[in-house]
Amino acid sequence: MALRIEDKQKVLEAIDIVERLEKLCAIVAKELEIVELERKINIRVRKQMEKTQKEYYLREQMKAIQKELGEKDERVAECEELREKISKAKLPKEVEEKALKEVERLEKMPPMAAEASVVRNYLDWILSLPWSKGTRDRLEIKGAEKILDDDHYGLKTPKERIIEYLAIRKLAKKMKGPILCLVGPPGLVKPRWADPLPEL
């Protein structure tokens, strides 16, 4: 046994044979405990490794079977579909790179990870934005008044503010990023304004 020098010294100092054997028995018992503990740890580690290897082997088998049947793993199919959508969306270069990185992250994550749903929502949000689509501004004051009166009963003040906004937009052709912000619960016409309109 590889004993510490102090333990060897104690055994050698015991002149009485019974005392020497008792000390030796205590040392042997301690060593046996350590050996038993190491054995248990080794068994646990081996079982864990076997389980991981078994899972890996079964996953690989499943992939091979799906490939033979012409089926795809759901996660792989989802990531391929997202890549296809990203390539068709005509995103700006930086946005496309970021989106593809997120798809790679999603591909490596376990399907039930909480982060996976966050990444999916983020990618869906990116793809739902109209990156390459635009609309022409319609600044017809009379037409806007008619649409507002036909679609919304009452709400005189908000309608007046919208008309004022359109009038300012019509007069000031080169306004930088004017934003009309309506505040209120979803699904309702917003009666309050977050920012005042720019003055001429």
Protein Blocks (a to p, Z undefined) as FASTA:
>chain_A
ZZdfklmmmmmmmmblklmmmmmmmmmmmmmmmmmmmmmmmmmmmmmmmmmmmmmmmmmm
mmmmmmmnopacfklmmmmmmmmmmmmnopafklmmmmmmmmmmmmmpcfklmklmmmmm
mmmmmmmpcfkbccdddfbfklmmmmmmmmpggjllmmmmmmmmmmmmmmmmmbghiacd
deddehiacfbdfbdcddZZ
